[in-house]
Amino acid sequence: MRACLILYIYKVMATIFSRIIAGEIPCYKVAENDKFFAFLDINPLVKGHTLVIPKQEVDYIFDLSDEDLAVMHIFVKKVALAIGKAFPCKKVGEAVLGLEVPHAHIHLIPMQDEKDMIFSNPKLKLTDEEFKAVAEAIRMAL
């Protein structure tokens, strides 16, 4: 009975990102280690727009321990450098918003111009094959 209650609470309380990590919701995975997970944003501003999340379900990024936040940024750097190789750009921008999903996350966005980081810009509509190709290009650059 207790196990069922815990499973019920997980199903009700888990964020969409926790469900992606658990494999319950499909994604276009870019990178993963024991603490962090990177996958393509399904509403990208540009090709290569990637989200990096901690596997630990934490709402606010600054609620992570200092050590976890530092280690997360080392993981983010590796992913960002791969994005820059896969999608040549002036820089890979980093944004932390966190209001739309209650799970800490960092957006990595290849930029040709600062306007590429404006979240109210129209989102790209990519096909499944295009998403797969983008994710593979980033993975190959890691």
N, C-alpha and C positions, 0 to 999 in steps of 0.2 A: 504494500500500500504506500509506504514512504517513497519508494523508488518511482512509483507512478506519479505521486505528487511532485517530486523533484523534476521529472520529465515534463509534466504539465507546466510547471513554473518556467522551465527553460523555454518551452515552445511559446509561451505567452510573452515572456520578458526578453528573450534574445533579440538583439538588433538584427537588421537585415545583413549587416556585415558579419556578425557572428554566424549567421546561417550560411553565408557565402563560404566562410572559413571551414565550416562543418561539411560543406559539399551539398547542402540541402537546396541551395540556389546556385545555378550555374554562373560562371564568370569567365573572363578571359584573363587567366592568371599569367603574371609576368615573372614573379619571383616569390620565394617563400623561404623562411628559416624557422627555427623553433619559436621565435617570439613575434615575427612580423610577416605580413602578407601584402603583396602588391598585385593589383589587377587594374584592367582598363576601366575608366569611367564609361558607363554606357550612354552617357549624354555628353560626349566630349566637346570641348571648345575647339580643339585642333587634334589632328592625328597624333597619337602618342600620349594624350592626356591620361595620366595614371593616378590611382589612389594608393596610398600606403597606409596600412592600419596595424595597430598592435593586435595580437591575438587575444590579449587580455581585454575584456570589455570594460572600457573606461570612457565615460562621456566626454570629459574635458581634457584636452591634451596635457594641460599643465597640472592635472591630477596624477599623471605618471610620475614615478619616482625619478629623481635626477639621473640615476644610472640608466633606467629604461629609456628616458627621453634622449639621453646622449647616444645610447646604442641604437635607438630608432633612427637618429639622424645619420649615423654611419651607414645603416642599411639604405636610407633614403638617398644618400650620396651615391652609392653604388648603382641604384636604379636610375637616378637622374643622369649619371654619366653614360649609362647604356642608352637611355632615351636620346641623349644628345648625339650619340654615334649613329643610332638607327634613323633619327630624323634630324639631320643637320639644321641647327638653329643658332641664333646669337647667344641665347642662354636658355636654361631650363628654369622656369619660374617655380616658386614654392608658395603655396597659400594654405593657410589654416583658417577654415571658416567654422564648420562644426555645428551649424544650427539645423541643418536638414536631416541629419542622422545622428542620434545620440551615442555615437561611438567615435572616439578620437580618430582623425584621419588628416593626411597631408595630400594636397593636390600637387602633382608635378606636371607642368605644362610647357612643352617646347614653345619658345617665343622667338618670333622675328621682330616683334614690336610689343611695346607695353600693352597695347590694346588687346593683345591675345589673352590677357589675364582678366578681362572684364567679364564677369560671370553672367551678366545680362545679355551678352552677345548671343546670337542664334547658335544653337548646338548643331554639330554635324550629324548627319544621318548616314551611318555606315551599315553595310550588309554584314551578315555573319562571316562571310569569307574575308571581307576587309578587316573586321575586328581580329580574326584569327591571324591574318598576315601581319597586322600591327604588333600583336602580342609576340608572335614568333620573331619579328625583327628585333624587338627589344630583348627577348630572351637570348637570341644569338649574339647580341652585343655585350651581354653580361660576362 
